[in-house]
Amino acid sequence: MGGGSYALDSLGAVCPFPLIEAKDVMTTLEPGERLVIDFDCTQATEAIPHWAAEDGHEVLDFREKGEASWQITLRKG
């Protein structure tokens, strides 16, 4: 299992681009590697965790970072 951690800054990106960008980055990661995504698209608060679960990835952390911005950490399954 990989142990790397990568960051994706999607702040300012309109939906569905944070999800599209997350999917693209996850295809480049090895199983076990982490992706930390910062975003401020309200729809992505549901779309990213839902996609991650369906795709076999684990949500390690999900928090509100400020007014209308969030950070989610995923581990590739």
PDB file of N, CA, C and O in Angstrom:
ATOM      1  N   MET A   1       0.833  -1.188   0.000  1.00  0.00           N
ATOM      2  CA  MET A   1       0.000   0.000   0.000  1.00  0.00           C
ATOM      3  C   MET A   1       0.870   1.242   0.000  1.00  0.00           C
ATOM      4  O   MET A   1       1.878   1.326   0.703  1.00  0.00           O
ATOM      5  N   GLY A   2       0.451   2.206  -0.811  1.00  0.00           N
ATOM      6  CA  GLY A   2       1.171   3.464  -0.865  1.00  0.00           C
ATOM      7  C   GLY A   2       0.889   4.306   0.365  1.00  0.00           C
ATOM      8  O   GLY A   2      -0.116   4.106   1.047  1.00  0.00           O
ATOM      9  N   GLY A   3       1.766   5.237   0.642  1.00  0.00           N
ATOM     10  CA  GLY A   3       1.574   6.077   1.807  1.00  0.00           C
ATOM     11  C   GLY A   3       1.620   7.554   1.500  1.00  0.00           C
ATOM     12  O   GLY A   3       1.626   8.378   2.415  1.00  0.00           O
ATOM     13  N   GLY A   4       1.652   7.908   0.206  1.00  0.00           N
ATOM     14  CA  GLY A   4       1.750   9.305  -0.170  1.00  0.00           C
ATOM     15  C   GLY A   4       0.475  10.077   0.111  1.00  0.00           C
ATOM     16  O   GLY A   4      -0.611   9.507   0.217  1.00  0.00           O
ATOM     17  N   SER A   5       0.631  11.372   0.229  1.00  0.00           N
ATOM     18  CA  SER A   5      -0.505  12.262   0.442  1.00  0.00           C
ATOM     19  C   SER A   5      -0.411  13.400  -0.563  1.00  0.00           C
ATOM     20  O   SER A   5       0.652  13.994  -0.745  1.00  0.00           O
ATOM     21  N   TYR A   6      -1.520  13.694  -1.209  1.00  0.00           N
ATOM     22  CA  TYR A   6      -1.558  14.699  -2.256  1.00  0.00           C
ATOM     23  C   TYR A   6      -2.672  15.688  -1.975  1.00  0.00           C
ATOM     24  O   TYR A   6      -3.668  15.343  -1.340  1.00  0.00           O
ATOM     25  N   ALA A   7      -2.507  16.918  -2.444  1.00  0.00           N
ATOM     26  CA  ALA A   7      -3.486  17.976  -2.200  1.00  0.00           C
ATOM     27  C   ALA A   7      -4.110  18.421  -3.515  1.00  0.00           C
ATOM     28  O   ALA A   7      -3.441  18.496  -4.546  1.00  0.00           O
ATOM     29  N   LEU A   8      -5.401  18.712  -3.455  1.00  0.00           N
ATOM     30  CA  LEU A   8      -6.137  19.250  -4.595  1.00  0.00           C
ATOM     31  C   LEU A   8      -6.890  20.480  -4.116  1.00  0.00           C
ATOM     32  O   LEU A   8      -7.785  20.387  -3.277  1.00  0.00           O
ATOM     33  N   ASP A   9      -6.519  21.630  -4.657  1.00  0.00           N
ATOM     34  CA  ASP A   9      -7.185  22.881  -4.300  1.00  0.00           C
ATOM     35  C   ASP A   9      -8.236  23.186  -5.355  1.00  0.00           C
ATOM     36  O   ASP A   9      -7.909  23.607  -6.464  1.00  0.00           O
ATOM     37  N   SER A  10      -9.503  22.972  -5.004  1.00  0.00           N
ATOM     38  CA  SER A  10     -10.615  23.248  -5.914  1.00  0.00           C
ATOM     39  C   SER A  10     -11.417  24.455  -5.459  1.00  0.00           C
ATOM     40  O   SER A  10     -12.556  24.646  -5.886  1.00  0.00           O
ATOM     41  N   LEU A  11     -10.826  25.270  -4.595  1.00  0.00           N
ATOM     42  CA  LEU A  11     -11.527  26.469  -4.134  1.00  0.00           C
ATOM     43  C   LEU A  11     -11.806  27.378  -5.323  1.00  0.00           C
ATOM     44  O   LEU A  11     -10.918  27.656  -6.129  1.00  0.00           O
ATOM     45  N   GLY A  12     -13.038  27.834  -5.420  1.00  0.00           N
ATOM     46  CA  GLY A  12     -13.435  28.706  -6.516  1.00  0.00           C
ATOM     47  C   GLY A  12     -13.955  27.973  -7.738  1.00  0.00           C
ATOM     48  O   GLY A  12     -14.518  28.596  -8.638  1.00  0.00           O
ATOM     49  N   ALA A  13     -13.775  26.657  -7.785  1.00  0.00           N
ATOM     50  CA  ALA A  13     -14.272  25.871  -8.919  1.00  0.00           C
ATOM     51  C   ALA A  13     -15.766  25.610  -8.734  1.00  0.00           C
ATOM     52  O   ALA A  13     -16.205  25.212  -7.655  1.00  0.00           O
ATOM     53  N   VAL A  14     -16.531  25.833  -9.782  1.00  0.00           N
ATOM     54  CA  VAL A  14     -17.971  25.594  -9.702  1.00  0.00           C
ATOM     55  C   VAL A  14     -18.265  24.115  -9.903  1.00  0.00           C
ATOM     56  O   VAL A  14     -17.512  23.403 -10.567  1.00  0.00           O
ATOM     57  N   CYS A  15     -19.362  23.668  -9.324  1.00  0.00           N
ATOM     58  CA  CYS A  15     -19.774  22.273  -9.471  1.00  0.00           C
ATOM     59  C   CYS A  15     -20.104  22.004 -10.933  1.00  0.00           C
ATOM     60  O   CYS A  15     -20.694  22.858 -11.593  1.00  0.00           O
ATOM     61  N   PRO A  16     -19.745  20.861 -11.442  1.00  0.00           N
ATOM     62  CA  PRO A  16     -19.225  19.672 -10.772  1.00  0.00           C
ATOM     63  C   PRO A  16     -17.707  19.538 -10.820  1.00  0.00           C
ATOM     64  O   PRO A  16     -17.192  18.440 -10.615  1.00  0.00           O
ATOM     65  N   PHE A  17     -16.972  20.625 -11.087  1.00  0.00           N
ATOM     66  CA  PHE A  17     -15.531  20.503 -11.304  1.00  0.00           C
ATOM     67  C   PHE A  17     -14.731  19.958 -10.124  1.00  0.00           C
ATOM     68  O   PHE A  17     -13.772  19.226 -10.368  1.00  0.00           O
ATOM     69  N   PRO A  18     -15.053  20.260  -8.852  1.00  0.00           N
ATOM     70  CA  PRO A  18     -14.292  19.615  -7.774  1.00  0.00           C
ATOM     71  C   PRO A  18     -14.372  18.083  -7.835  1.00  0.00           C
ATOM     72  O   PRO A  18     -13.377  17.400  -7.594  1.00  0.00           O
ATOM     73  N   LEU A  19     -15.541  17.551  -8.152  1.00  0.00           N
ATOM     74  CA  LEU A  19     -15.696  16.097  -8.268  1.00  0.00           C
ATOM     75  C   LEU A  19     -14.935  15.569  -9.478  1.00  0.00           C
ATOM     76  O   LEU A  19     -14.253  14.548  -9.380  1.00  0.00           O
ATOM     77  N   ILE A  20     -15.042  16.241 -10.603  1.00  0.00           N
ATOM     78  CA  ILE A  20     -14.333  15.812 -11.815  1.00  0.00           C
ATOM     79  C   ILE A  20     -12.827  15.813 -11.577  1.00  0.00           C
ATOM     80  O   ILE A  20     -12.137  14.868 -11.962  1.00  0.00           O
ATOM     81  N   GLU A  21     -12.315  16.865 -10.948  1.00  0.00           N
ATOM     82  CA  GLU A  21     -10.880  16.952 -10.656  1.00  0.00           C
ATOM     83  C   GLU A  21     -10.456  15.854  -9.686  1.00  0.00           C
ATOM     84  O   GLU A  21      -9.393  15.257  -9.857  1.00  0.00           O
ATOM     85  N   ALA A  22     -11.274  15.583  -8.672  1.00  0.00           N
ATOM     86  CA  ALA A  22     -10.953  14.526  -7.705  1.00  0.00           C
ATOM     87  C   ALA A  22     -10.875  13.171  -8.398  1.00  0.00           C
ATOM     88  O   ALA A  22      -9.956  12.393  -8.144  1.00  0.00           O
ATOM     89  N   LYS A  23     -11.833  12.890  -9.267  1.00  0.00           N
ATOM     90  CA  LYS A  23     -11.818  11.620 -10.007  1.00  0.00           C
ATOM     91  C   LYS A  23     -10.548  11.498 -10.841  1.00  0.00           C
ATOM     92  O   LYS A  23      -9.915  10.442 -10.861  1.00  0.00           O
ATOM     93  N   ASP A  24     -10.175  12.575 -11.529  1.00  0.00           N
ATOM     94  CA  ASP A  24      -8.973  12.553 -12.369  1.00  0.00           C
ATOM     95  C   ASP A  24      -7.718  12.286 -11.548  1.00  0.00           C
ATOM     96  O   ASP A  24      -6.879  11.477 -11.943  1.00  0.00           O
ATOM     97  N   VAL A  25      -7.585  12.960 -10.410  1.00  0.00           N
ATOM     98  CA  VAL A  25      -6.394  12.774  -9.572  1.00  0.00           C
ATOM     99  C   VAL A  25      -6.364  11.361  -8.989  1.00  0.00           C
ATOM    100  O   VAL A  25      -5.302  10.738  -8.941  1.00  0.00           O
ATOM    101  N   MET A  26      -7.506  10.850  -8.547  1.00  0.00           N
ATOM    102  CA  MET A  26      -7.537   9.513  -7.935  1.00  0.00           C
ATOM    103  C   MET A  26      -7.071   8.428  -8.902  1.00  0.00           C
ATOM    104  O   MET A  26      -6.511   7.421  -8.471  1.00  0.00           O
ATOM    105  N   THR A  27      -7.293   8.619 -10.202  1.00  0.00           N
ATOM    106  CA  THR A  27      -6.839   7.607 -11.160  1.00  0.00           C
ATOM    107  C   THR A  27      -5.320   7.520 -11.208  1.00  0.00           C
ATOM    108  O   THR A  27      -4.780   6.507 -11.653  1.00  0.00           O
ATOM    109  N   THR A  28      -4.619   8.557 -10.758  1.00  0.00           N
ATOM    110  CA  THR A  28      -3.157   8.564 -10.800  1.00  0.00           C
ATOM    111  C   THR A  28      -2.529   8.041  -9.509  1.00  0.00           C
ATOM    112  O   THR A  28      -1.320   7.811  -9.462  1.00  0.00           O
ATOM    113  N   LEU A  29      -3.333   7.849  -8.463  1.00  0.00           N
ATOM    114  CA  LEU A  29      -2.804   7.431  -7.166  1.00  0.00           C
ATOM    115  C   LEU A  29      -2.760   5.917  -7.043  1.00  0.00           C
ATOM    116  O   LEU A  29      -3.492   5.199  -7.724  1.00  0.00           O
ATOM    117  N   GLU A  30      -1.897   5.453  -6.168  1.00  0.00           N
ATOM    118  CA  GLU A  30      -1.803   4.034  -5.835  1.00  0.00           C
ATOM    119  C   GLU A  30      -2.749   3.739  -4.673  1.00  0.00           C
ATOM    120  O   GLU A  30      -3.036   4.634  -3.878  1.00  0.00           O
ATOM    121  N   PRO A  31      -3.242   2.499  -4.558  1.00  0.00           N
ATOM    122  CA  PRO A  31      -4.086   2.152  -3.406  1.00  0.00           C
ATOM    123  C   PRO A  31      -3.387   2.493  -2.091  1.00  0.00           C
ATOM    124  O   PRO A  31      -2.204   2.207  -1.907  1.00  0.00           O
ATOM    125  N   GLY A  32      -4.137   3.104  -1.188  1.00  0.00           N
ATOM    126  CA  GLY A  32      -3.604   3.497   0.110  1.00  0.00           C
ATOM    127  C   GLY A  32      -3.129   4.937   0.166  1.00  0.00           C
ATOM    128  O   GLY A  32      -2.987   5.498   1.253  1.00  0.00           O
ATOM    129  N   GLU A  33      -2.882   5.546  -0.987  1.00  0.00           N
ATOM    130  CA  GLU A  33      -2.461   6.945  -0.988  1.00  0.00           C
ATOM    131  C   GLU A  33      -3.657   7.841  -0.689  1.00  0.00           C
ATOM    132  O   GLU A  33      -4.808   7.471  -0.921  1.00  0.00           O
ATOM    133  N   ARG A  34      -3.356   9.027  -0.170  1.00  0.00           N
ATOM    134  CA  ARG A  34      -4.407   9.947   0.281  1.00  0.00           C
ATOM    135  C   ARG A  34      -4.500  11.163  -0.626  1.00  0.00           C
ATOM    136  O   ARG A  34      -3.512  11.620  -1.202  1.00  0.00           O
ATOM    137  N   LEU A  35      -5.715  11.667  -0.730  1.00  0.00           N
ATOM    138  CA  LEU A  35      -5.969  12.901  -1.459  1.00  0.00           C
ATOM    139  C   LEU A  35      -6.751  13.834  -0.550  1.00  0.00           C
ATOM    140  O   LEU A  35      -7.837  13.493  -0.082  1.00  0.00           O
ATOM    141  N   VAL A  36      -6.189  15.022  -0.301  1.00  0.00           N
ATOM    142  CA  VAL A  36      -6.841  16.047   0.517  1.00  0.00           C
ATOM    143  C   VAL A  36      -7.397  17.094  -0.442  1.00  0.00           C
ATOM    144  O   VAL A  36      -6.649  17.719  -1.194  1.00  0.00           O
ATOM    145  N   ILE A  37      -8.713  17.281  -0.410  1.00  0.00           N
ATOM    146  CA  ILE A  37      -9.383  18.184  -1.344  1.00  0.00           C
ATOM    147  C   ILE A  37      -9.975  19.359  -0.580  1.00  0.00           C
ATOM    148  O   ILE A  37     -10.755  19.169   0.354  1.00  0.00           O
ATOM    149  N   ASP A  38      -9.605  20.567  -0.975  1.00  0.00           N
ATOM    150  CA  ASP A  38     -10.220  21.787  -0.449  1.00  0.00           C
ATOM    151  C   ASP A  38     -11.192  22.291  -1.505  1.00  0.00           C
ATOM    152  O   ASP A  38     -10.832  22.415  -2.676  1.00  0.00           O
ATOM    153  N   PHE A  39     -12.436  22.585  -1.091  1.00  0.00           N
ATOM    154  CA  PHE A  39     -13.439  23.026  -2.055  1.00  0.00           C
ATOM    155  C   PHE A  39     -14.470  23.917  -1.374  1.00  0.00           C
ATOM    156  O   PHE A  39     -14.610  23.912  -0.151  1.00  0.00           O
ATOM    157  N   ASP A  40     -15.189  24.681  -2.193  1.00  0.00           N
ATOM    158  CA  ASP A  40     -16.236  25.549  -1.655  1.00  0.00           C
ATOM    159  C   ASP A  40     -17.536  25.440  -2.457  1.00  0.00           C
ATOM    160  O   ASP A  40     -18.363  26.352  -2.449  1.00  0.00           O
ATOM    161  N   CYS A  41     -17.694  24.335  -3.132  1.00  0.00           N
ATOM    162  CA  CYS A  41     -18.907  24.053  -3.901  1.00  0.00           C
ATOM    163  C   CYS A  41     -19.853  23.233  -3.022  1.00  0.00           C
ATOM    164  O   CYS A  41     -19.539  22.095  -2.671  1.00  0.00           O
ATOM    165  N   THR A  42     -20.991  23.794  -2.671  1.00  0.00           N
ATOM    166  CA  THR A  42     -21.922  23.142  -1.745  1.00  0.00           C
ATOM    167  C   THR A  42     -22.344  21.754  -2.214  1.00  0.00           C
ATOM    168  O   THR A  42     -22.434  20.834  -1.402  1.00  0.00           O
ATOM    169  N   GLN A  43     -22.603  21.590  -3.503  1.00  0.00           N
ATOM    170  CA  GLN A  43     -23.042  20.286  -4.020  1.00  0.00           C
ATOM    171  C   GLN A  43     -21.993  19.201  -3.793  1.00  0.00           C
ATOM    172  O   GLN A  43     -22.335  18.031  -3.620  1.00  0.00           O
ATOM    173  N   ALA A  44     -20.729  19.581  -3.794  1.00  0.00           N
ATOM    174  CA  ALA A  44     -19.653  18.604  -3.620  1.00  0.00           C
ATOM    175  C   ALA A  44     -19.618  18.017  -2.214  1.00  0.00           C
ATOM    176  O   ALA A  44     -19.015  16.965  -2.006  1.00  0.00           O
ATOM    177  N   THR A  45     -20.259  18.680  -1.236  1.00  0.00           N
ATOM    178  CA  THR A  45     -20.286  18.123   0.122  1.00  0.00           C
ATOM    179  C   THR A  45     -21.011  16.787   0.143  1.00  0.00           C
ATOM    180  O   THR A  45     -20.746  15.952   1.008  1.00  0.00           O
ATOM    181  N   GLU A  46     -21.917  16.576  -0.792  1.00  0.00           N
ATOM    182  CA  GLU A  46     -22.594  15.283  -0.924  1.00  0.00           C
ATOM    183  C   GLU A  46     -21.996  14.456  -2.052  1.00  0.00           C
ATOM    184  O   GLU A  46     -21.836  13.242  -1.920  1.00  0.00           O
ATOM    185  N   ALA A  47     -21.665  15.111  -3.158  1.00  0.00           N
ATOM    186  CA  ALA A  47     -21.218  14.387  -4.349  1.00  0.00           C
ATOM    187  C   ALA A  47     -19.887  13.666  -4.148  1.00  0.00           C
ATOM    188  O   ALA A  47     -19.737  12.522  -4.577  1.00  0.00           O
ATOM    189  N   ILE A  48     -18.921  14.317  -3.503  1.00  0.00           N
ATOM    190  CA  ILE A  48     -17.601  13.692  -3.343  1.00  0.00           C
ATOM    191  C   ILE A  48     -17.663  12.480  -2.412  1.00  0.00           C
ATOM    192  O   ILE A  48     -17.168  11.419  -2.794  1.00  0.00           O
ATOM    193  N   PRO A  49     -18.250  12.579  -1.202  1.00  0.00           N
ATOM    194  CA  PRO A  49     -18.327  11.384  -0.355  1.00  0.00           C
ATOM    195  C   PRO A  49     -19.140  10.252  -0.993  1.00  0.00           C
ATOM    196  O   PRO A  49     -18.791   9.080  -0.847  1.00  0.00           O
ATOM    197  N   HIS A  50     -20.219  10.600  -1.697  1.00  0.00           N
ATOM    198  CA  HIS A  50     -21.047   9.586  -2.356  1.00  0.00           C
ATOM    199  C   HIS A  50     -20.243   8.852  -3.427  1.00  0.00           C
ATOM    200  O   HIS A  50     -20.255   7.623  -3.483  1.00  0.00           O
ATOM    201  N   TRP A  51     -19.550   9.601  -4.270  1.00  0.00           N
ATOM    202  CA  TRP A  51     -18.720   8.990  -5.307  1.00  0.00           C
ATOM    203  C   TRP A  51     -17.619   8.132  -4.678  1.00  0.00           C
ATOM    204  O   TRP A  51     -17.366   7.017  -5.132  1.00  0.00           O
ATOM    205  N   ALA A  52     -16.962   8.654  -3.630  1.00  0.00           N
ATOM    206  CA  ALA A  52     -15.867   7.917  -2.991  1.00  0.00           C
ATOM    207  C   ALA A  52     -16.350   6.561  -2.482  1.00  0.00           C
ATOM    208  O   ALA A  52     -15.685   5.546  -2.687  1.00  0.00           O
ATOM    209  N   ALA A  53     -17.503   6.544  -1.822  1.00  0.00           N
ATOM    210  CA  ALA A  53     -18.052   5.290  -1.297  1.00  0.00           C
ATOM    211  C   ALA A  53     -18.378   4.324  -2.430  1.00  0.00           C
ATOM    212  O   ALA A  53     -18.079   3.134  -2.340  1.00  0.00           O
ATOM    213  N   GLU A  54     -18.984   4.827  -3.483  1.00  0.00           N
ATOM    214  CA  GLU A  54     -19.341   3.969  -4.615  1.00  0.00           C
ATOM    215  C   GLU A  54     -18.113   3.423  -5.322  1.00  0.00           C
ATOM    216  O   GLU A  54     -18.142   2.314  -5.856  1.00  0.00           O
ATOM    217  N   ASP A  55     -17.033   4.195  -5.328  1.00  0.00           N
ATOM    218  CA  ASP A  55     -15.822   3.799  -6.038  1.00  0.00           C
ATOM    219  C   ASP A  55     -14.856   3.002  -5.157  1.00  0.00           C
ATOM    220  O   ASP A  55     -13.795   2.588  -5.625  1.00  0.00           O
ATOM    221  N   GLY A  56     -15.210   2.785  -3.892  1.00  0.00           N
ATOM    222  CA  GLY A  56     -14.385   1.970  -3.010  1.00  0.00           C
ATOM    223  C   GLY A  56     -13.283   2.718  -2.288  1.00  0.00           C
ATOM    224  O   GLY A  56     -12.336   2.105  -1.797  1.00  0.00           O
ATOM    225  N   HIS A  57     -13.396   4.042  -2.218  1.00  0.00           N
ATOM    226  CA  HIS A  57     -12.414   4.846  -1.492  1.00  0.00           C
ATOM    227  C   HIS A  57     -12.948   5.144  -0.094  1.00  0.00           C
ATOM    228  O   HIS A  57     -14.158   5.142   0.135  1.00  0.00           O
ATOM    229  N   GLU A  58     -12.036   5.397   0.829  1.00  0.00           N
ATOM    230  CA  GLU A  58     -12.417   5.649   2.222  1.00  0.00           C
ATOM    231  C   GLU A  58     -12.318   7.141   2.542  1.00  0.00           C
ATOM    232  O   GLU A  58     -11.324   7.792   2.221  1.00  0.00           O
ATOM    233  N   VAL A  59     -13.363   7.670   3.179  1.00  0.00           N
ATOM    234  CA  VAL A  59     -13.334   9.048   3.662  1.00  0.00           C
ATOM    235  C   VAL A  59     -12.670   9.024   5.041  1.00  0.00           C
ATOM    236  O   VAL A  59     -13.232   8.480   5.992  1.00  0.00           O
ATOM    237  N   LEU A  60     -11.490   9.606   5.147  1.00  0.00           N
ATOM    238  CA  LEU A  60     -10.750   9.612   6.409  1.00  0.00           C
ATOM    239  C   LEU A  60     -11.111  10.806   7.279  1.00  0.00           C
ATOM    240  O   LEU A  60     -11.099  10.713   8.507  1.00  0.00           O
ATOM    241  N   ASP A  61     -11.430  11.928   6.644  1.00  0.00           N
ATOM    242  CA  ASP A  61     -11.739  13.149   7.378  1.00  0.00           C
ATOM    243  C   ASP A  61     -12.587  14.039   6.485  1.00  0.00           C
ATOM    244  O   ASP A  61     -12.398  14.077   5.269  1.00  0.00           O
ATOM    245  N   PHE A  62     -13.519  14.753   7.094  1.00  0.00           N
ATOM    246  CA  PHE A  62     -14.382  15.672   6.350  1.00  0.00           C
ATOM    247  C   PHE A  62     -14.761  16.783   7.304  1.00  0.00           C
ATOM    248  O   PHE A  62     -15.444  16.542   8.300  1.00  0.00           O
ATOM    249  N   ARG A  63     -14.324  18.005   7.010  1.00  0.00           N
ATOM    250  CA  ARG A  63     -14.573  19.106   7.943  1.00  0.00           C
ATOM    251  C   ARG A  63     -14.865  20.402   7.203  1.00  0.00           C
ATOM    252  O   ARG A  63     -14.431  20.622   6.073  1.00  0.00           O
ATOM    253  N   GLU A  64     -15.615  21.243   7.888  1.00  0.00           N
ATOM    254  CA  GLU A  64     -15.858  22.586   7.380  1.00  0.00           C
ATOM    255  C   GLU A  64     -14.656  23.435   7.766  1.00  0.00           C
ATOM    256  O   GLU A  64     -14.256  23.459   8.931  1.00  0.00           O
ATOM    257  N   LYS A  65     -14.079  24.132   6.792  1.00  0.00           N
ATOM    258  CA  LYS A  65     -12.863  24.913   7.022  1.00  0.00           C
ATOM    259  C   LYS A  65     -13.159  26.381   7.283  1.00  0.00           C
ATOM    260  O   LYS A  65     -12.298  27.116   7.767  1.00  0.00           O
ATOM    261  N   GLY A  66     -14.333  26.795   6.974  1.00  0.00           N
ATOM    262  CA  GLY A  66     -14.705  28.194   7.141  1.00  0.00           C
ATOM    263  C   GLY A  66     -16.121  28.357   6.641  1.00  0.00           C
ATOM    264  O   GLY A  66     -16.844  27.380   6.447  1.00  0.00           O
ATOM    265  N   GLU A  67     -16.504  29.584   6.436  1.00  0.00           N
ATOM    266  CA  GLU A  67     -17.841  29.820   5.931  1.00  0.00           C
ATOM    267  C   GLU A  67     -17.907  29.371   4.474  1.00  0.00           C
ATOM    268  O   GLU A  67     -17.283  29.976   3.602  1.00  0.00           O
ATOM    269  N   ALA A  68     -18.657  28.320   4.219  1.00  0.00           N
ATOM    270  CA  ALA A  68     -18.865  27.787   2.864  1.00  0.00           C
ATOM    271  C   ALA A  68     -17.597  27.243   2.215  1.00  0.00           C
ATOM    272  O   ALA A  68     -17.430  27.361   1.001  1.00  0.00           O
ATOM    273  N   SER A  69     -16.700  26.649   3.002  1.00  0.00           N
ATOM    274  CA  SER A  69     -15.575  25.909   2.429  1.00  0.00           C
ATOM    275  C   SER A  69     -15.312  24.669   3.279  1.00  0.00           C
ATOM    276  O   SER A  69     -15.499  24.680   4.496  1.00  0.00           O
ATOM    277  N   TRP A  70     -14.874  23.596   2.609  1.00  0.00           N
ATOM    278  CA  TRP A  70     -14.703  22.306   3.261  1.00  0.00           C
ATOM    279  C   TRP A  70     -13.396  21.662   2.828  1.00  0.00           C
ATOM    280  O   TRP A  70     -12.785  22.044   1.830  1.00  0.00           O
ATOM    281  N   GLN A  71     -12.986  20.668   3.618  1.00  0.00           N
ATOM    282  CA  GLN A  71     -11.824  19.849   3.286  1.00  0.00           C
ATOM    283  C   GLN A  71     -12.197  18.397   3.547  1.00  0.00           C
ATOM    284  O   GLN A  71     -12.736  18.055   4.599  1.00  0.00           O
ATOM    285  N   ILE A  72     -11.898  17.557   2.571  1.00  0.00           N
ATOM    286  CA  ILE A  72     -12.158  16.130   2.717  1.00  0.00           C
ATOM    287  C   ILE A  72     -10.871  15.381   2.388  1.00  0.00           C
ATOM    288  O   ILE A  72     -10.162  15.723   1.442  1.00  0.00           O
ATOM    289  N   THR A  73     -10.585  14.358   3.183  1.00  0.00           N
ATOM    290  CA  THR A  73      -9.417  13.519   2.946  1.00  0.00           C
ATOM    291  C   THR A  73      -9.901  12.127   2.576  1.00  0.00           C
ATOM    292  O   THR A  73     -10.662  11.503   3.315  1.00  0.00           O
ATOM    293  N   LEU A  74      -9.448  11.650   1.422  1.00  0.00           N
ATOM    294  CA  LEU A  74      -9.824  10.330   0.925  1.00  0.00           C
ATOM    295  C   LEU A  74      -8.599   9.434   0.853  1.00  0.00           C
ATOM    296  O   LEU A  74      -7.489   9.899   0.594  1.00  0.00           O
ATOM    297  N   ARG A  75      -8.812   8.132   1.088  1.00  0.00           N
ATOM    298  CA  ARG A  75      -7.758   7.136   0.863  1.00  0.00           C
ATOM    299  C   ARG A  75      -8.211   6.265  -0.300  1.00  0.00           C
ATOM    300  O   ARG A  75      -9.316   5.723  -0.292  1.00  0.00           O
ATOM    301  N   LYS A  76      -7.354   6.137  -1.288  1.00  0.00           N
ATOM    302  CA  LYS A  76      -7.715   5.341  -2.456  1.00  0.00           C
ATOM    303  C   LYS A  76      -7.858   3.878  -2.069  1.00  0.00           C
ATOM    304  O   LYS A  76      -6.999   3.305  -1.398  1.00  0.00           O
ATOM    305  N   GLY A  77      -8.959   3.291  -2.505  1.00  0.00           N
ATOM    306  CA  GLY A  77      -9.249   1.885  -2.217  1.00  0.00           C
ATOM    307  C   GLY A  77      -8.636   0.959  -3.235  1.00  0.00           C
ATOM    308  O   GLY A  77      -8.788  -0.259  -3.133  1.00  0.00           O
TER     309      GLY A  77
END
